[in-house]
Amino acid sequence: MKLDDVHPDSMAKFVGTPFDILEGQYTGLTVILKNIVTHTFTENLETFSLFFHGPMEFCLPQGIHKLLHNDLGEIDLFLVPVGKDKDGYQYEAVFNRMV
């Protein structure tokens, strides 16, 4: 999947589904797409965030991570850890683009 194909509407049907991490020591780690938040959506600009939840056992560092989804294929996303709860870590991928 290309980043240009990622939009709130195109990702909504994948909320609640797993994305596997495909890189080095993080291979085998799975994050779940939990939520999509639209920040700004005009005729010229779209900004939105994808929020993921991962396990407690390991916190992914901020950076670009290769993810694999069964329906979408591979995608590289810049994930930032933004929180932690009793079940694991939360990550955010922010999109800001001119339309």
mmCIF file as gemmi writes it, N, C-alpha and C atoms, coordinates in Angstrom:
data_model
loop_
_atom_site.group_PDB
_atom_site.id
_atom_site.type_symbol
_atom_site.label_atom_id
_atom_site.label_alt_id
_atom_site.label_comp_id
_atom_site.label_asym_id
_atom_site.label_entity_id
_atom_site.label_seq_id
_atom_site.pdbx_PDB_ins_code
_atom_site.Cartn_x
_atom_site.Cartn_y
_atom_site.Cartn_z
_atom_site.occupancy
_atom_site.B_iso_or_equiv
_atom_site.pdbx_formal_charge
_atom_site.auth_seq_id
_atom_site.auth_asym_id
_atom_site.pdbx_PDB_model_num
ATOM 1 N N . MET Axp A 1 ? 0.845 -1.18 0 1 0 ? 1 A 1
ATOM 2 C CA . MET Axp A 1 ? 0 0 0 1 0 ? 1 A 1
ATOM 3 C C . MET Axp A 1 ? 0.885 1.235 0 1 0 ? 1 A 1
ATOM 4 N N . LYS Axp A 2 ? 0.487 2.236 -0.76 1 0 ? 2 A 1
ATOM 5 C CA . LYS Axp A 2 ? 1.212 3.507 -0.806 1 0 ? 2 A 1
ATOM 6 C C . LYS Axp A 2 ? 0.622 4.469 0.212 1 0 ? 2 A 1
ATOM 7 N N . LEU Axp A 3 ? 1.473 5.356 0.738 1 0 ? 3 A 1
ATOM 8 C CA . LEU Axp A 3 ? 0.994 6.356 1.7 1 0 ? 3 A 1
ATOM 9 C C . LEU Axp A 3 ? -0.08 7.246 1.095 1 0 ? 3 A 1
ATOM 10 N N . ASP Axp A 4 ? 0.004 7.51 -0.206 1 0 ? 4 A 1
ATOM 11 C CA . ASP Axp A 4 ? -1.008 8.345 -0.868 1 0 ? 4 A 1
ATOM 12 C C . ASP Axp A 4 ? -2.397 7.717 -0.841 1 0 ? 4 A 1
ATOM 13 N N . ASP Axp A 5 ? -2.456 6.408 -0.62 1 0 ? 5 A 1
ATOM 14 C CA . ASP Axp A 5 ? -3.736 5.702 -0.57 1 0 ? 5 A 1
ATOM 15 C C . ASP Axp A 5 ? -4.354 5.678 0.822 1 0 ? 5 A 1
ATOM 16 N N . VAL Axp A 6 ? -3.609 6.183 1.806 1 0 ? 6 A 1
ATOM 17 C CA . VAL Axp A 6 ? -4.088 6.179 3.195 1 0 ? 6 A 1
ATOM 18 C C . VAL Axp A 6 ? -4.902 7.444 3.445 1 0 ? 6 A 1
ATOM 19 N N . HIS Axp A 7 ? -6.183 7.248 3.735 1 0 ? 7 A 1
ATOM 20 C CA . HIS Axp A 7 ? -7.113 8.332 4.056 1 0 ? 7 A 1
ATOM 21 C C . HIS Axp A 7 ? -8.02 7.829 5.181 1 0 ? 7 A 1
ATOM 22 N N . PRO Axp A 8 ? -8.629 8.723 5.928 1 0 ? 8 A 1
ATOM 23 C CA . PRO Axp A 8 ? -9.529 8.262 6.996 1 0 ? 8 A 1
ATOM 24 C C . PRO Axp A 8 ? -10.602 7.304 6.481 1 0 ? 8 A 1
ATOM 25 N N . ASP Axp A 9 ? -11.202 7.615 5.34 1 0 ? 9 A 1
ATOM 26 C CA . ASP Axp A 9 ? -12.263 6.757 4.803 1 0 ? 9 A 1
ATOM 27 C C . ASP Axp A 9 ? -11.732 5.392 4.364 1 0 ? 9 A 1
ATOM 28 N N . SER Axp A 10 ? -10.551 5.389 3.742 1 0 ? 10 A 1
ATOM 29 C CA . SER Axp A 10 ? -10.011 4.118 3.25 1 0 ? 10 A 1
ATOM 30 C C . SER Axp A 10 ? -9.531 3.22 4.384 1 0 ? 10 A 1
ATOM 31 N N . MET Axp A 11 ? -9.198 3.795 5.53 1 0 ? 11 A 1
ATOM 32 C CA . MET Axp A 11 ? -8.685 3.011 6.655 1 0 ? 11 A 1
ATOM 33 C C . MET Axp A 11 ? -9.761 2.624 7.662 1 0 ? 11 A 1
ATOM 34 N N . ALA Axp A 12 ? -10.93 3.256 7.6 1 0 ? 12 A 1
ATOM 35 C CA . ALA Axp A 12 ? -11.978 3.03 8.606 1 0 ? 12 A 1
ATOM 36 C C . ALA Axp A 12 ? -12.371 1.562 8.726 1 0 ? 12 A 1
ATOM 37 N N . LYS Axp A 13 ? -12.429 0.85 7.624 1 0 ? 13 A 1
ATOM 38 C CA . LYS Axp A 13 ? -12.853 -0.556 7.683 1 0 ? 13 A 1
ATOM 39 C C . LYS Axp A 13 ? -11.809 -1.468 8.312 1 0 ? 13 A 1
ATOM 40 N N . PHE Axp A 14 ? -10.597 -0.921 8.556 1 0 ? 14 A 1
ATOM 41 C CA . PHE Axp A 14 ? -9.531 -1.728 9.148 1 0 ? 14 A 1
ATOM 42 C C . PHE Axp A 14 ? -9.332 -1.465 10.641 1 0 ? 14 A 1
ATOM 43 N N . VAL Axp A 15 ? -10.169 -0.59 11.216 1 0 ? 15 A 1
ATOM 44 C CA . VAL Axp A 15 ? -10.117 -0.363 12.667 1 0 ? 15 A 1
ATOM 45 C C . VAL Axp A 15 ? -10.431 -1.692 13.362 1 0 ? 15 A 1
ATOM 46 N N . GLY Axp A 16 ? -9.598 -2.031 14.324 1 0 ? 16 A 1
ATOM 47 C CA . GLY Axp A 16 ? -9.768 -3.279 15.054 1 0 ? 16 A 1
ATOM 48 C C . GLY Axp A 16 ? -8.991 -4.446 14.471 1 0 ? 16 A 1
ATOM 49 N N . THR Axp A 17 ? -8.269 -4.217 13.375 1 0 ? 17 A 1
ATOM 50 C CA . THR Axp A 17 ? -7.527 -5.306 12.743 1 0 ? 17 A 1
ATOM 51 C C . THR Axp A 17 ? -6.029 -5.197 13.019 1 0 ? 17 A 1
ATOM 52 N N . PRO Axp A 18 ? -5.325 -6.338 12.939 1 0 ? 18 A 1
ATOM 53 C CA . PRO Axp A 18 ? -3.898 -6.352 13.278 1 0 ? 18 A 1
ATOM 54 C C . PRO Axp A 18 ? -2.983 -5.961 12.122 1 0 ? 18 A 1
ATOM 55 N N . PHE Axp A 19 ? -1.882 -5.337 12.493 1 0 ? 19 A 1
ATOM 56 C CA . PHE Axp A 19 ? -0.781 -5.016 11.589 1 0 ? 19 A 1
ATOM 57 C C . PHE Axp A 19 ? 0.474 -5.616 12.221 1 0 ? 19 A 1
ATOM 58 N N . ASP Axp A 20 ? 1.177 -6.455 11.483 1 0 ? 20 A 1
ATOM 59 C CA . ASP Axp A 20 ? 2.393 -7.09 11.992 1 0 ? 20 A 1
ATOM 60 C C . ASP Axp A 20 ? 3.603 -6.241 11.655 1 0 ? 20 A 1
ATOM 61 N N . ILE Axp A 21 ? 4.526 -6.115 12.605 1 0 ? 21 A 1
ATOM 62 C CA . ILE Axp A 21 ? 5.768 -5.387 12.391 1 0 ? 21 A 1
ATOM 63 C C . ILE Axp A 21 ? 6.738 -6.314 11.658 1 0 ? 21 A 1
ATOM 64 N N . LEU Axp A 22 ? 7.373 -5.81 10.607 1 0 ? 22 A 1
ATOM 65 C CA . LEU Axp A 22 ? 8.278 -6.615 9.784 1 0 ? 22 A 1
ATOM 66 C C . LEU Axp A 22 ? 9.684 -6.043 9.775 1 0 ? 22 A 1
ATOM 67 N N . GLU Axp A 23 ? 10.334 -6.001 10.916 1 0 ? 23 A 1
ATOM 68 C CA . GLU Axp A 23 ? 11.694 -5.491 10.896 1 0 ? 23 A 1
ATOM 69 C C . GLU Axp A 23 ? 12.489 -5.945 12.112 1 0 ? 23 A 1
ATOM 70 N N . GLY Axp A 24 ? 13.646 -6.496 11.838 1 0 ? 24 A 1
ATOM 71 C CA . GLY Axp A 24 ? 14.623 -6.851 12.85 1 0 ? 24 A 1
ATOM 72 C C . GLY Axp A 24 ? 14.051 -7.414 14.135 1 0 ? 24 A 1
ATOM 73 N N . GLN Axp A 25 ? 14.475 -6.841 15.242 1 0 ? 25 A 1
ATOM 74 C CA . GLN Axp A 25 ? 14.069 -7.329 16.563 1 0 ? 25 A 1
ATOM 75 C C . GLN Axp A 25 ? 12.589 -7.146 16.853 1 0 ? 25 A 1
ATOM 76 N N . TYR Axp A 26 ? 11.902 -6.352 16.052 1 0 ? 26 A 1
ATOM 77 C CA . TYR Axp A 26 ? 10.47 -6.112 16.274 1 0 ? 26 A 1
ATOM 78 C C . TYR Axp A 26 ? 9.584 -7.082 15.496 1 0 ? 26 A 1
ATOM 79 N N . THR Axp A 27 ? 10.182 -7.893 14.621 1 0 ? 27 A 1
ATOM 80 C CA . THR Axp A 27 ? 9.417 -8.857 13.834 1 0 ? 27 A 1
ATOM 81 C C . THR Axp A 27 ? 8.631 -9.768 14.772 1 0 ? 27 A 1
ATOM 82 N N . GLY Axp A 28 ? 7.379 -9.962 14.446 1 0 ? 28 A 1
ATOM 83 C CA . GLY Axp A 28 ? 6.512 -10.789 15.282 1 0 ? 28 A 1
ATOM 84 C C . GLY Axp A 28 ? 5.65 -9.973 16.222 1 0 ? 28 A 1
ATOM 85 N N . LEU Axp A 29 ? 5.981 -8.694 16.4 1 0 ? 29 A 1
ATOM 86 C CA . LEU Axp A 29 ? 5.164 -7.806 17.224 1 0 ? 29 A 1
ATOM 87 C C . LEU Axp A 29 ? 3.953 -7.379 16.402 1 0 ? 29 A 1
ATOM 88 N N . THR Axp A 30 ? 2.79 -7.334 17.019 1 0 ? 30 A 1
ATOM 89 C CA . THR Axp A 30 ? 1.562 -6.947 16.325 1 0 ? 30 A 1
ATOM 90 C C . THR Axp A 30 ? 0.947 -5.739 17.008 1 0 ? 30 A 1
ATOM 91 N N . VAL Axp A 31 ? 0.509 -4.774 16.2 1 0 ? 31 A 1
ATOM 92 C CA . VAL Axp A 31 ? -0.232 -3.622 16.71 1 0 ? 31 A 1
ATOM 93 C C . VAL Axp A 31 ? -1.616 -3.654 16.065 1 0 ? 31 A 1
ATOM 94 N N . ILE Axp A 32 ? -2.599 -3.127 16.778 1 0 ? 32 A 1
ATOM 95 C CA . ILE Axp A 32 ? -3.987 -3.088 16.309 1 0 ? 32 A 1
ATOM 96 C C . ILE Axp A 32 ? -4.361 -1.646 15.998 1 0 ? 32 A 1
ATOM 97 N N . LEU Axp A 33 ? -4.938 -1.411 14.825 1 0 ? 33 A 1
ATOM 98 C CA . LEU Axp A 33 ? -5.461 -0.079 14.513 1 0 ? 33 A 1
ATOM 99 C C . LEU Axp A 33 ? -6.696 0.14 15.378 1 0 ? 33 A 1
ATOM 100 N N . LYS Axp A 34 ? -6.637 1.102 16.297 1 0 ? 34 A 1
ATOM 101 C CA . LYS Axp A 34 ? -7.708 1.319 17.263 1 0 ? 34 A 1
ATOM 102 C C . LYS Axp A 34 ? -8.646 2.465 16.906 1 0 ? 34 A 1
ATOM 103 N N . ASN Axp A 35 ? -8.096 3.509 16.273 1 0 ? 35 A 1
ATOM 104 C CA . ASN Axp A 35 ? -8.906 4.705 16.089 1 0 ? 35 A 1
ATOM 105 C C . ASN Axp A 35 ? -8.316 5.564 14.979 1 0 ? 35 A 1
ATOM 106 N N . ILE Axp A 36 ? -9.179 6.343 14.34 1 0 ? 36 A 1
ATOM 107 C CA . ILE Axp A 36 ? -8.764 7.328 13.348 1 0 ? 36 A 1
ATOM 108 C C . ILE Axp A 36 ? -9.368 8.661 13.757 1 0 ? 36 A 1
ATOM 109 N N . VAL Axp A 37 ? -8.528 9.681 13.846 1 0 ? 37 A 1
ATOM 110 C CA . VAL Axp A 37 ? -9.002 11.009 14.232 1 0 ? 37 A 1
ATOM 111 C C . VAL Axp A 37 ? -8.674 11.991 13.111 1 0 ? 37 A 1
ATOM 112 N N . THR Axp A 38 ? -9.701 12.656 12.587 1 0 ? 38 A 1
ATOM 113 C CA . THR Axp A 38 ? -9.503 13.69 11.578 1 0 ? 38 A 1
ATOM 114 C C . THR Axp A 38 ? -9.303 15.022 12.296 1 0 ? 38 A 1
ATOM 115 N N . HIS Axp A 39 ? -8.195 15.694 11.972 1 0 ? 39 A 1
ATOM 116 C CA . HIS Axp A 39 ? -7.894 16.985 12.6 1 0 ? 39 A 1
ATOM 117 C C . HIS Axp A 39 ? -8.39 18.146 11.736 1 0 ? 39 A 1
ATOM 118 N N . THR Axp A 40 ? -8.021 18.137 10.461 1 0 ? 40 A 1
ATOM 119 C CA . THR Axp A 40 ? -8.428 19.179 9.52 1 0 ? 40 A 1
ATOM 120 C C . THR Axp A 40 ? -8.729 18.512 8.188 1 0 ? 40 A 1
ATOM 121 N N . PHE Axp A 41 ? -9.822 18.909 7.586 1 0 ? 41 A 1
ATOM 122 C CA . PHE Axp A 41 ? -10.155 18.356 6.275 1 0 ? 41 A 1
ATOM 123 C C . PHE Axp A 41 ? -10.807 19.471 5.468 1 0 ? 41 A 1
ATOM 124 N N . THR Axp A 42 ? -10.027 20.082 4.584 1 0 ? 42 A 1
ATOM 125 C CA . THR Axp A 42 ? -10.547 21.132 3.715 1 0 ? 42 A 1
ATOM 126 C C . THR Axp A 42 ? -10.282 20.72 2.276 1 0 ? 42 A 1
ATOM 127 N N . GLU Axp A 43 ? -10.646 21.574 1.337 1 0 ? 43 A 1
ATOM 128 C CA . GLU Axp A 43 ? -10.383 21.248 -0.066 1 0 ? 43 A 1
ATOM 129 C C . GLU Axp A 43 ? -8.893 21.258 -0.377 1 0 ? 43 A 1
ATOM 130 N N . ASN Axp A 44 ? -8.084 21.897 0.471 1 0 ? 44 A 1
ATOM 131 C CA . ASN Axp A 44 ? -6.646 22.003 0.221 1 0 ? 44 A 1
ATOM 132 C C . ASN Axp A 44 ? -5.767 21.226 1.192 1 0 ? 44 A 1
ATOM 133 N N . LEU Axp A 45 ? -6.313 20.795 2.312 1 0 ? 45 A 1
ATOM 134 C CA . LEU Axp A 45 ? -5.481 20.2 3.353 1 0 ? 45 A 1
ATOM 135 C C . LEU Axp A 45 ? -6.233 19.097 4.08 1 0 ? 45 A 1
ATOM 136 N N . GLU Axp A 46 ? -5.537 17.989 4.311 1 0 ? 46 A 1
ATOM 137 C CA . GLU Axp A 46 ? -6.093 16.959 5.171 1 0 ? 46 A 1
ATOM 138 C C . GLU Axp A 46 ? -5.038 16.576 6.204 1 0 ? 46 A 1
ATOM 139 N N . THR Axp A 47 ? -5.449 16.574 7.456 1 0 ? 47 A 1
ATOM 140 C CA . THR Axp A 47 ? -4.583 16.125 8.535 1 0 ? 47 A 1
ATOM 141 C C . THR Axp A 47 ? -5.401 15.168 9.39 1 0 ? 47 A 1
ATOM 142 N N . PHE Axp A 48 ? -4.806 14.011 9.664 1 0 ? 48 A 1
ATOM 143 C CA . PHE Axp A 48 ? -5.483 13.009 10.469 1 0 ? 48 A 1
ATOM 144 C C . PHE Axp A 48 ? -4.446 12.113 11.126 1 0 ? 48 A 1
ATOM 145 N N . SER Axp A 49 ? -4.881 11.362 12.107 1 0 ? 49 A 1
ATOM 146 C CA . SER Axp A 49 ? -4.004 10.445 12.828 1 0 ? 49 A 1
ATOM 147 C C . SER Axp A 49 ? -4.598 9.049 12.845 1 0 ? 49 A 1
ATOM 148 N N . LEU Axp A 50 ? -3.723 8.069 12.732 1 0 ? 50 A 1
ATOM 149 C CA . LEU Axp A 50 ? -4.076 6.675 12.958 1 0 ? 50 A 1
ATOM 150 C C . LEU Axp A 50 ? -3.49 6.297 14.313 1 0 ? 50 A 1
ATOM 151 N N . PHE Axp A 51 ? -4.309 5.736 15.186 1 0 ? 51 A 1
ATOM 152 C CA . PHE Axp A 51 ? -3.846 5.319 16.503 1 0 ? 51 A 1
ATOM 153 C C . PHE Axp A 51 ? -3.826 3.8 16.576 1 0 ? 51 A 1
ATOM 154 N N . PHE Axp A 52 ? -2.703 3.27 17.019 1 0 ? 52 A 1
ATOM 155 C CA . PHE Axp A 52 ? -2.489 1.831 17.147 1 0 ? 52 A 1
ATOM 156 C C . PHE Axp A 52 ? -2.254 1.475 18.601 1 0 ? 52 A 1
ATOM 157 N N . HIS Axp A 53 ? -2.519 0.226 18.944 1 0 ? 53 A 1
ATOM 158 C CA . HIS Axp A 53 ? -2.246 -0.281 20.293 1 0 ? 53 A 1
ATOM 159 C C . HIS Axp A 53 ? -1.392 -1.53 20.156 1 0 ? 53 A 1
ATOM 160 N N . GLY Axp A 54 ? -0.324 -1.583 20.947 1 0 ? 54 A 1
ATOM 161 C CA . GLY Axp A 54 ? 0.578 -2.729 20.92 1 0 ? 54 A 1
ATOM 162 C C . GLY Axp A 54 ? 0.717 -3.346 22.294 1 0 ? 54 A 1
ATOM 163 N N . PRO Axp A 55 ? 1.396 -4.479 22.375 1 0 ? 55 A 1
ATOM 164 C CA . PRO Axp A 55 ? 1.518 -5.205 23.639 1 0 ? 55 A 1
ATOM 165 C C . PRO Axp A 55 ? 2.404 -4.489 24.657 1 0 ? 55 A 1
ATOM 166 N N . MET Axp A 56 ? 2.278 -4.905 25.901 1 0 ? 56 A 1
ATOM 167 C CA . MET Axp A 56 ? 3.037 -4.331 26.999 1 0 ? 56 A 1
ATOM 168 C C . MET Axp A 56 ? 4.501 -4.787 26.974 1 0 ? 56 A 1
ATOM 169 N N . GLU Axp A 57 ? 4.765 -5.942 26.362 1 0 ? 57 A 1
ATOM 170 C CA . GLU Axp A 57 ? 6.092 -6.543 26.445 1 0 ? 57 A 1
ATOM 171 C C . GLU Axp A 57 ? 7.205 -5.697 25.839 1 0 ? 57 A 1
ATOM 172 N N . PHE Axp A 58 ? 6.863 -4.861 24.875 1 0 ? 58 A 1
ATOM 173 C CA . PHE Axp A 58 ? 7.908 -4.095 24.196 1 0 ? 58 A 1
ATOM 174 C C . PHE Axp A 58 ? 7.323 -2.805 23.63 1 0 ? 58 A 1
ATOM 175 N N . CYS Axp A 59 ? 8.051 -1.708 23.821 1 0 ? 59 A 1
ATOM 176 C CA . CYS Axp A 59 ? 7.635 -0.414 23.27 1 0 ? 59 A 1
ATOM 177 C C . CYS Axp A 59 ? 8.461 -0.119 22.022 1 0 ? 59 A 1
ATOM 178 N N . LEU Axp A 60 ? 7.782 0.035 20.894 1 0 ? 60 A 1
ATOM 179 C CA . LEU Axp A 60 ? 8.478 0.419 19.669 1 0 ? 60 A 1
ATOM 180 C C . LEU Axp A 60 ? 9.034 1.829 19.826 1 0 ? 60 A 1
ATOM 181 N N . PRO Axp A 61 ? 10.26 2.071 19.399 1 0 ? 61 A 1
ATOM 182 C CA . PRO Axp A 61 ? 10.781 3.434 19.444 1 0 ? 61 A 1
ATOM 183 C C . PRO Axp A 61 ? 10.15 4.283 18.338 1 0 ? 61 A 1
ATOM 184 N N . GLN Axp A 62 ? 10.161 5.586 18.526 1 0 ? 62 A 1
ATOM 185 C CA . GLN Axp A 62 ? 9.695 6.49 17.484 1 0 ? 62 A 1
ATOM 186 C C . GLN Axp A 62 ? 10.513 6.265 16.228 1 0 ? 62 A 1
ATOM 187 N N . GLY Axp A 63 ? 9.837 6.182 15.087 1 0 ? 63 A 1
ATOM 188 C CA . GLY Axp A 63 ? 10.547 6.016 13.827 1 0 ? 63 A 1
ATOM 189 C C . GLY Axp A 63 ? 9.68 5.367 12.78 1 0 ? 63 A 1
ATOM 190 N N . ILE Axp A 64 ? 10.29 5.136 11.617 1 0 ? 64 A 1
ATOM 191 C CA . ILE Axp A 64 ? 9.581 4.496 10.514 1 0 ? 64 A 1
ATOM 192 C C . ILE Axp A 64 ? 9.633 2.988 10.728 1 0 ? 64 A 1
ATOM 193 N N . HIS Axp A 65 ? 8.45 2.383 10.688 1 0 ? 65 A 1
ATOM 194 C CA . HIS Axp A 65 ? 8.333 0.941 10.885 1 0 ? 65 A 1
ATOM 195 C C . HIS Axp A 65 ? 7.57 0.339 9.713 1 0 ? 65 A 1
ATOM 196 N N . LYS Axp A 66 ? 8.04 -0.818 9.253 1 0 ? 66 A 1
ATOM 197 C CA . LYS Axp A 66 ? 7.368 -1.54 8.168 1 0 ? 66 A 1
ATOM 198 C C . LYS Axp A 66 ? 6.284 -2.414 8.784 1 0 ? 66 A 1
ATOM 199 N N . LEU Axp A 67 ? 5.042 -2.199 8.358 1 0 ? 67 A 1
ATOM 200 C CA . LEU Axp A 67 ? 3.902 -2.958 8.856 1 0 ? 67 A 1
ATOM 201 C C . LEU Axp A 67 ? 3.308 -3.78 7.724 1 0 ? 67 A 1
ATOM 202 N N . LEU Axp A 68 ? 2.731 -4.917 8.102 1 0 ? 68 A 1
ATOM 203 C CA . LEU Axp A 68 ? 2.057 -5.778 7.137 1 0 ? 68 A 1
ATOM 204 C C . LEU Axp A 68 ? 0.638 -6.028 7.61 1 0 ? 68 A 1
ATOM 205 N N . HIS Axp A 69 ? -0.312 -5.777 6.709 1 0 ? 69 A 1
ATOM 206 C CA . HIS Axp A 69 ? -1.722 -6.057 6.969 1 0 ? 69 A 1
ATOM 207 C C . HIS Axp A 69 ? -2.174 -7.089 5.949 1 0 ? 69 A 1
ATOM 208 N N . ASN Axp A 70 ? -2.973 -8.054 6.368 1 0 ? 70 A 1
ATOM 209 C CA . ASN Axp A 70 ? -3.404 -9.127 5.47 1 0 ? 70 A 1
ATOM 210 C C . ASN Axp A 70 ? -4.091 -8.618 4.215 1 0 ? 70 A 1
ATOM 211 N N . ASP Axp A 71 ? -4.885 -7.557 4.309 1 0 ? 71 A 1
ATOM 212 C CA . ASP Axp A 71 ? -5.615 -7.036 3.149 1 0 ? 71 A 1
ATOM 213 C C . ASP Axp A 71 ? -4.893 -5.9 2.429 1 0 ? 71 A 1
ATOM 214 N N . LEU Axp A 72 ? -4.115 -5.118 3.168 1 0 ? 72 A 1
ATOM 215 C CA . LEU Axp A 72 ? -3.479 -3.922 2.6 1 0 ? 72 A 1
ATOM 216 C C . LEU Axp A 72 ? -2.069 -4.169 2.086 1 0 ? 72 A 1
ATOM 217 N N . GLY Axp A 73 ? -1.424 -5.213 2.555 1 0 ? 73 A 1
ATOM 218 C CA . GLY Axp A 73 ? -0.031 -5.449 2.2 1 0 ? 73 A 1
ATOM 219 C C . GLY Axp A 73 ? 0.894 -4.675 3.122 1 0 ? 73 A 1
ATOM 220 N N . GLU Axp A 74 ? 2.088 -4.367 2.63 1 0 ? 74 A 1
ATOM 221 C CA . GLU Axp A 74 ? 3.096 -3.671 3.426 1 0 ? 74 A 1
ATOM 222 C C . GLU Axp A 74 ? 2.941 -2.162 3.319 1 0 ? 74 A 1
ATOM 223 N N . ILE Axp A 75 ? 3.248 -1.501 4.419 1 0 ? 75 A 1
ATOM 224 C CA . ILE Axp A 75 ? 3.253 -0.038 4.449 1 0 ? 75 A 1
ATOM 225 C C . ILE Axp A 75 ? 4.271 0.414 5.48 1 0 ? 75 A 1
ATOM 226 N N . ASP Axp A 76 ? 5.009 1.461 5.159 1 0 ? 76 A 1
ATOM 227 C CA . ASP Axp A 76 ? 5.961 2.057 6.086 1 0 ? 76 A 1
ATOM 228 C C . ASP Axp A 76 ? 5.3 3.26 6.735 1 0 ? 76 A 1
ATOM 229 N N . LEU Axp A 77 ? 5.205 3.242 8.07 1 0 ? 77 A 1
ATOM 230 C CA . LEU Axp A 77 ? 4.594 4.348 8.809 1 0 ? 77 A 1
ATOM 231 C C . LEU Axp A 77 ? 5.552 4.868 9.864 1 0 ? 77 A 1
ATOM 232 N N . PHE Axp A 78 ? 5.538 6.183 10.047 1 0 ? 78 A 1
ATOM 233 C CA . PHE Axp A 78 ? 6.293 6.806 11.136 1 0 ? 78 A 1
ATOM 234 C C . PHE Axp A 78 ? 5.403 6.748 12.374 1 0 ? 78 A 1
ATOM 235 N N . LEU Axp A 79 ? 5.753 5.88 13.308 1 0 ? 79 A 1
ATOM 236 C CA . LEU Axp A 79 ? 4.977 5.698 14.534 1 0 ? 79 A 1
ATOM 237 C C . LEU Axp A 79 ? 5.674 6.361 15.707 1 0 ? 79 A 1
ATOM 238 N N . VAL Axp A 80 ? 4.868 6.998 16.55 1 0 ? 80 A 1
ATOM 239 C CA . VAL Axp A 80 ? 5.365 7.65 17.75 1 0 ? 80 A 1
ATOM 240 C C . VAL Axp A 80 ? 4.62 7.063 18.947 1 0 ? 80 A 1
ATOM 241 N N . PRO Axp A 81 ? 5.345 6.554 19.956 1 0 ? 81 A 1
ATOM 242 C CA . PRO Axp A 81 ? 4.652 6.113 21.16 1 0 ? 81 A 1
ATOM 243 C C . PRO Axp A 81 ? 4.048 7.332 21.863 1 0 ? 81 A 1
ATOM 244 N N . VAL Axp A 82 ? 2.743 7.277 22.171 1 0 ? 82 A 1
ATOM 245 C CA . VAL Axp A 82 ? 2.063 8.436 22.759 1 0 ? 82 A 1
ATOM 246 C C . VAL Axp A 82 ? 1.374 8.119 24.077 1 0 ? 82 A 1
ATOM 247 N N . GLY Axp A 83 ? 1.443 6.884 24.529 1 0 ? 83 A 1
ATOM 248 C CA . GLY Axp A 83 ? 0.78 6.549 25.786 1 0 ? 83 A 1
ATOM 249 C C . GLY Axp A 83 ? 0.972 5.096 26.15 1 0 ? 83 A 1
ATOM 250 N N . LYS Axp A 84 ? 0.522 4.796 27.353 1 0 ? 84 A 1
ATOM 251 C CA . LYS Axp A 84 ? 0.623 3.44 27.88 1 0 ? 84 A 1
ATOM 252 C C . LYS Axp A 84 ? -0.555 3.229 28.818 1 0 ? 84 A 1
ATOM 253 N N . ASP Axp A 85 ? -1.152 2.035 28.743 1 0 ? 85 A 1
ATOM 254 C CA . ASP Axp A 85 ? -2.196 1.686 29.693 1 0 ? 85 A 1
ATOM 255 C C . ASP Axp A 85 ? -1.872 0.306 30.257 1 0 ? 85 A 1
ATOM 256 N N . LYS Axp A 86 ? -2.775 -0.284 30.99 1 0 ? 86 A 1
ATOM 257 C CA . LYS Axp A 86 ? -2.505 -1.569 31.635 1 0 ? 86 A 1
ATOM 258 C C . LYS Axp A 86 ? -2.308 -2.697 30.632 1 0 ? 86 A 1
ATOM 259 N N . ASP Axp A 87 ? -2.757 -2.495 29.378 1 0 ? 87 A 1
ATOM 260 C CA . ASP Axp A 87 ? -2.675 -3.54 28.361 1 0 ? 87 A 1
ATOM 261 C C . ASP Axp A 87 ? -1.531 -3.362 27.371 1 0 ? 87 A 1
ATOM 262 N N . GLY Axp A 88 ? -0.926 -2.181 27.328 1 0 ? 88 A 1
ATOM 263 C CA . GLY Axp A 88 ? 0.165 -1.983 26.38 1 0 ? 88 A 1
ATOM 264 C C . GLY Axp A 88 ? 0.39 -0.534 26.009 1 0 ? 88 A 1
ATOM 265 N N . TYR Axp A 89 ? 1.05 -0.35 24.886 1 0 ? 89 A 1
ATOM 266 C CA . TYR Axp A 89 ? 1.461 0.975 24.429 1 0 ? 89 A 1
ATOM 267 C C . TYR Axp A 89 ? 0.589 1.46 23.275 1 0 ? 89 A 1
ATOM 268 N N . GLN Axp A 90 ? 0.385 2.775 23.218 1 0 ? 90 A 1
ATOM 269 C CA . GLN Axp A 90 ? -0.348 3.404 22.131 1 0 ? 90 A 1
ATOM 270 C C . GLN Axp A 90 ? 0.654 4.128 21.234 1 0 ? 90 A 1
ATOM 271 N N . TYR Axp A 91 ? 0.366 4.084 19.932 1 0 ? 91 A 1
ATOM 272 C CA . TYR Axp A 91 ? 1.219 4.723 18.933 1 0 ? 91 A 1
ATOM 273 C C . TYR Axp A 91 ? 0.352 5.571 18.014 1 0 ? 91 A 1
ATOM 274 N N . GLU Axp A 92 ? 0.949 6.646 17.493 1 0 ? 92 A 1
ATOM 275 C CA . GLU Axp A 92 ? 0.231 7.526 16.578 1 0 ? 92 A 1
ATOM 276 C C . GLU Axp A 92 ? 1.037 7.691 15.294 1 0 ? 92 A 1
ATOM 277 N N . ALA Axp A 93 ? 0.357 7.636 14.162 1 0 ? 93 A 1
ATOM 278 C CA . ALA Axp A 93 ? 0.909 7.974 12.859 1 0 ? 93 A 1
ATOM 279 C C . ALA Axp A 93 ? 0.117 9.183 12.365 1 0 ? 93 A 1
ATOM 280 N N . VAL Axp A 94 ? 0.801 10.315 12.17 1 0 ? 94 A 1
ATOM 281 C CA . VAL Axp A 94 ? 0.147 11.561 11.789 1 0 ? 94 A 1
ATOM 282 C C . VAL Axp A 94 ? 0.344 11.807 10.293 1 0 ? 94 A 1
ATOM 283 N N . PHE Axp A 95 ? -0.725 12.2 9.626 1 0 ? 95 A 1
ATOM 284 C CA . PHE Axp A 95 ? -0.687 12.535 8.208 1 0 ? 95 A 1
ATOM 285 C C . PHE Axp A 95 ? -1.066 13.997 8.045 1 0 ? 95 A 1
ATOM 286 N N . ASN Axp A 96 ? -0.218 14.755 7.372 1 0 ? 96 A 1
ATOM 287 C CA . ASN Axp A 96 ? -0.471 16.155 7.01 1 0 ? 96 A 1
ATOM 288 C C . ASN Axp A 96 ? -0.151 16.279 5.539 1 0 ? 96 A 1
ATOM 289 N N . ARG Axp A 97 ? -1.136 16.548 4.727 1 0 ? 97 A 1
ATOM 290 C CA . ARG Axp A 97 ? -0.838 16.648 3.301 1 0 ? 97 A 1
ATOM 291 C C . ARG Axp A 97 ? -1.731 17.65 2.599 1 0 ? 97 A 1
ATOM 292 N N . MET Axp A 98 ? -1.128 18.285 1.6 1 0 ? 98 A 1
ATOM 293 C CA . MET Axp A 98 ? -1.88 19.163 0.712 1 0 ? 98 A 1
ATOM 294 C C . MET Axp A 98 ? -2.675 18.279 -0.247 1 0 ? 98 A 1
ATOM 295 N N . VAL Axp A 99 ? -3.896 18.696 -0.535 1 0 ? 99 A 1
ATOM 296 C CA . VAL Axp A 99 ? -4.742 17.917 -1.434 1 0 ? 99 A 1
ATOM 297 C C . VAL Axp A 99 ? -4.841 18.633 -2.756 1 0 ? 99 A 1
